[in-house]
Amino acid sequence: TSHIKDTLLSIATMDKVLSRISTAAGALTIGAFTVNSCIYNVDGGERAVMFDTLRGGILPDVRNEGTHFLIPVVQRPIIIDVRTKPREIPSVTGTKDLQMVNIKLRVLWRPVIEKLPQLYRELGTDFDERVLPSIGNEVLKSVVAQYNAEE
């Protein structure tokens, strides 16, 4: 009977230990999930603007590269690529002697980092698709119109 008593006591002790371990593992999992949802990374060549639902939209500051904190559900980072990128803009335009020419303009561009909140607020993340083609066509037409086709 003492052997059975020792075995039951050992099983009860193991049950308590396993119960504590599972409680600690659950708490650790919840803690890790909470911490993970409160941080975000901004990689090299990128910047982030913060959308905040409590303070009325896009915050005026720009977040640099690195790890940053946020308030889950209330704040959401918008990551924007700020590296210099090439863009080719094709255009059909008229010359000084009224002949039509096909020409392409290659532009190296990047956004001004301090203006990212304004750019995102007014144009969204595809601001390059909205701005560059129209400006490129306008510049091409004004420059090509000054020359004859053989020049």
C-alpha positions as a Markdown table, in Angstrom:
| # | Residue | x | y | z |
|---|---|---|---|---|
| 1 | Thr | 0.0 | 0.0 | 0.0 |
| 2 | Ser | 2.9 | 2.4 | 0.7 |
| 3 | His | 4.2 | 1.8 | -2.8 |
| 4 | Ile | 0.7 | 2.6 | -4.3 |
| 5 | Lys | 0.6 | 5.7 | -2.1 |
| 6 | Asp | 4.0 | 6.9 | -3.3 |
| 7 | Thr | 3.0 | 6.3 | -6.9 |
| 8 | Leu | -0.2 | 8.3 | -6.5 |
| 9 | Leu | 1.7 | 11.1 | -4.7 |
| 10 | Ser | 4.2 | 11.1 | -7.6 |
| 11 | Ile | 1.4 | 11.3 | -10.2 |
| 12 | Ala | -0.3 | 14.2 | -8.3 |
| 13 | Thr | 3.0 | 16.1 | -8.1 |
| 14 | Met | 3.6 | 15.6 | -11.8 |
| 15 | Asp | 0.1 | 16.7 | -12.6 |
| 16 | Lys | 0.7 | 20.0 | -10.7 |
| 17 | Val | 4.1 | 20.6 | -12.4 |
| 18 | Leu | 2.6 | 19.9 | -15.9 |
| 19 | Ser | -0.4 | 22.2 | -15.0 |
| 20 | Arg | 2.0 | 25.0 | -14.1 |
| 21 | Ile | 4.1 | 24.5 | -17.2 |
| 22 | Ser | 1.1 | 24.6 | -19.4 |
| 23 | Thr | -0.1 | 27.8 | -17.7 |
| 24 | Ala | 3.3 | 29.4 | -18.1 |
| 25 | Ala | 3.4 | 28.4 | -21.8 |
| 26 | Gly | 0.0 | 29.9 | -22.4 |
| 27 | Ala | 0.9 | 33.1 | -20.7 |
| 28 | Leu | 4.2 | 33.2 | -22.7 |
| 29 | Thr | 2.3 | 32.7 | -26.0 |
| 30 | Ile | -0.2 | 35.5 | -25.2 |
| 31 | Gly | 2.7 | 37.8 | -24.2 |
| 32 | Ala | 4.7 | 37.0 | -27.4 |
| 33 | Phe | 1.6 | 37.6 | -29.5 |
| 34 | Thr | 0.9 | 40.9 | -27.8 |
| 35 | Val | 4.5 | 42.1 | -28.2 |
| 36 | Asn | 4.6 | 41.0 | -31.8 |
| 37 | Ser | 1.4 | 43.0 | -32.6 |
| 38 | Cys | 2.9 | 46.1 | -31.1 |
| 39 | Ile | 6.0 | 46.4 | -33.2 |
| 40 | Tyr | 6.8 | 46.8 | -36.9 |
| 41 | Asn | 10.0 | 47.0 | -39.0 |
| 42 | Val | 10.9 | 49.5 | -41.6 |
| 43 | Asp | 13.5 | 48.1 | -43.9 |
| 44 | Gly | 16.4 | 49.8 | -45.6 |
| 45 | Gly | 15.4 | 52.1 | -48.5 |
| 46 | Glu | 11.9 | 52.5 | -47.0 |
| 47 | Arg | 10.1 | 54.9 | -44.7 |
| 48 | Ala | 6.8 | 54.6 | -42.9 |
| 49 | Val | 3.9 | 57.0 | -42.4 |
| 50 | Met | 1.5 | 56.2 | -39.6 |
| 51 | Phe | -2.3 | 56.1 | -40.0 |
| 52 | Asp | -3.9 | 56.8 | -36.6 |
| 53 | Thr | -7.7 | 56.4 | -36.2 |
| 54 | Leu | -7.8 | 58.4 | -32.9 |
| 55 | Arg | -5.8 | 61.4 | -34.1 |
| 56 | Gly | -7.6 | 61.8 | -37.4 |
| 57 | Gly | -5.7 | 60.1 | -40.1 |
| 58 | Ile | -2.1 | 60.4 | -41.3 |
| 59 | Leu | 0.4 | 61.6 | -38.7 |
| 60 | Pro | 2.8 | 64.3 | -39.9 |
| 61 | Asp | 6.1 | 62.5 | -38.9 |
| 62 | Val | 7.9 | 60.0 | -41.0 |
| 63 | Arg | 9.4 | 56.9 | -39.4 |
| 64 | Asn | 13.0 | 56.0 | -40.4 |
| 65 | Glu | 14.5 | 52.5 | -40.9 |
| 66 | Gly | 14.4 | 50.2 | -37.9 |
| 67 | Thr | 11.9 | 48.7 | -35.4 |
| 68 | His | 9.1 | 50.9 | -34.1 |
| 69 | Phe | 6.2 | 50.6 | -31.7 |
| 70 | Leu | 2.5 | 51.0 | -32.6 |
| 71 | Ile | -0.8 | 50.8 | -30.8 |
| 72 | Pro | -2.6 | 47.7 | -32.3 |
| 73 | Val | -6.0 | 48.4 | -33.9 |
| 74 | Val | -5.6 | 52.2 | -33.5 |
| 75 | Gln | -2.4 | 52.7 | -35.6 |
| 76 | Arg | -1.4 | 51.2 | -38.9 |
| 77 | Pro | 2.0 | 51.8 | -40.6 |
| 78 | Ile | 2.1 | 52.5 | -44.3 |
| 79 | Ile | 5.5 | 51.5 | -45.7 |
| 80 | Ile | 6.7 | 53.5 | -48.7 |
| 81 | Asp | 9.8 | 52.7 | -50.9 |
| 82 | Val | 12.0 | 55.8 | -51.1 |
| 83 | Arg | 14.9 | 54.4 | -53.2 |
| 84 | Thr | 15.8 | 56.1 | -56.5 |
| 85 | Lys | 14.0 | 54.3 | -59.3 |
| 86 | Pro | 14.0 | 54.6 | -63.1 |
| 87 | Arg | 10.8 | 55.3 | -65.0 |
| 88 | Glu | 10.4 | 55.3 | -68.8 |
| 89 | Ile | 7.6 | 57.6 | -70.2 |
| 90 | Pro | 6.8 | 57.1 | -73.9 |
| 91 | Ser | 5.1 | 59.9 | -75.9 |
| 92 | Val | 4.0 | 60.7 | -79.4 |
| 93 | Thr | 4.5 | 64.4 | -79.9 |
| 94 | Gly | 4.7 | 67.0 | -82.6 |
| 95 | Thr | 7.9 | 68.9 | -83.7 |
| 96 | Lys | 8.3 | 72.5 | -84.8 |
| 97 | Asp | 7.7 | 71.5 | -88.4 |
| 98 | Leu | 4.5 | 69.6 | -87.4 |
| 99 | Gln | 5.8 | 66.1 | -87.8 |
| 100 | Met | 4.9 | 63.4 | -85.3 |
| 101 | Val | 7.8 | 61.6 | -83.5 |
| 102 | Asn | 7.8 | 58.7 | -81.0 |
| 103 | Ile | 10.1 | 59.5 | -78.1 |
| 104 | Lys | 10.8 | 58.0 | -74.7 |
| 105 | Leu | 11.9 | 59.9 | -71.6 |
| 106 | Arg | 13.8 | 58.1 | -68.9 |
| 107 | Val | 13.5 | 59.6 | -65.5 |
| 108 | Leu | 15.3 | 58.7 | -62.3 |
| 109 | Trp | 13.0 | 59.7 | -59.4 |
| 110 | Arg | 12.5 | 59.3 | -55.7 |
| 111 | Pro | 10.0 | 61.0 | -53.3 |
| 112 | Val | 11.0 | 63.8 | -50.9 |
| 113 | Ile | 11.0 | 62.0 | -47.5 |
| 114 | Glu | 9.7 | 65.0 | -45.6 |
| 115 | Lys | 6.7 | 65.2 | -47.9 |
| 116 | Leu | 5.6 | 61.6 | -47.6 |
| 117 | Pro | 2.6 | 62.2 | -45.3 |
| 118 | Gln | 1.3 | 64.8 | -47.7 |
| 119 | Leu | 2.0 | 62.6 | -50.8 |
| 120 | Tyr | 0.2 | 59.7 | -49.2 |
| 121 | Arg | -2.7 | 61.8 | -48.0 |
| 122 | Glu | -3.3 | 63.5 | -51.3 |
| 123 | Leu | -2.3 | 60.8 | -53.9 |
| 124 | Gly | -2.0 | 57.4 | -52.1 |
| 125 | Thr | 0.8 | 54.9 | -52.5 |
| 126 | Asp | 0.8 | 54.9 | -56.3 |
| 127 | Phe | 1.7 | 58.6 | -56.5 |
| 128 | Asp | 4.4 | 57.9 | -59.1 |
| 129 | Glu | 1.8 | 56.4 | -61.5 |
| 130 | Arg | -0.4 | 59.5 | -61.1 |
| 131 | Val | 2.2 | 62.2 | -61.3 |
| 132 | Leu | 5.2 | 61.1 | -63.5 |
| 133 | Pro | 3.4 | 60.3 | -66.8 |
| 134 | Ser | 1.5 | 63.6 | -67.0 |
| 135 | Ile | 4.5 | 65.7 | -66.1 |
| 136 | Gly | 6.8 | 63.7 | -68.4 |
| 137 | Asn | 4.4 | 64.1 | -71.4 |
| 138 | Glu | 4.1 | 67.8 | -70.7 |
| 139 | Val | 7.9 | 68.3 | -70.6 |
| 140 | Leu | 8.5 | 66.2 | -73.7 |
| 141 | Lys | 5.9 | 68.1 | -75.7 |
| 142 | Ser | 7.3 | 71.5 | -74.7 |
| 143 | Val | 10.9 | 70.5 | -75.5 |
| 144 | Val | 10.3 | 68.6 | -78.7 |
| 145 | Ala | 8.1 | 71.4 | -80.1 |
| 146 | Gln | 11.2 | 73.7 | -80.1 |
| 147 | Tyr | 13.0 | 71.5 | -82.7 |
| 148 | Asn | 12.5 | 70.3 | -86.3 |
| 149 | Ala | 12.3 | 66.6 | -87.0 |
| 150 | Glu | 15.8 | 66.4 | -88.5 |
| 151 | Glu | 17.3 | 68.0 | -85.5 |
